[in-house]
Amino acid sequence: MKSYRKELWFNIPTRRAFINITPQVEECLRESGIKEGLVLVNAMHITASVFINDDESGLHHDYDVWLEKLAPHEPVSQYRHNAGEDNADAHMKRQIMGREVVVAITGGELDFGTWEQIFYGEFDGRRRKRVLVKIIGEC
Ligand code: ZN
């Protein structure tokens, strides 16, 4: 069995954003040379997510509105976590959108369902943050 590990770095200039990271994960897969196996992609921060869904801007807007209803950023004083911080909402948004995804690798390709793409969800940006890509399998 072969294994491959890489960290993808992000520095999102806004507090919140959704970024399609499928091309970077596909590049990792090419670098790994693995043809059959599994790829794990996870956010390495507790205020960011990795998830799979449609690359459709209306949906991303809808996610942002929905997450703001569930866990509004303001007023920051509503959260106990915010004693000395202001990112309690980001922890909650990450919890809903998830930590990681696992995708099957078949014939050297990501074996997606229809319209599936991998996204990085940032909920407390404006600083450098990492995503781990770990691939295991056979060449
Ligand atoms: Zn925090």
Residues whose N, C-alpha, C, O or C-beta is under 5 A from the ligand:
A	BS01	ZN	E85 N87
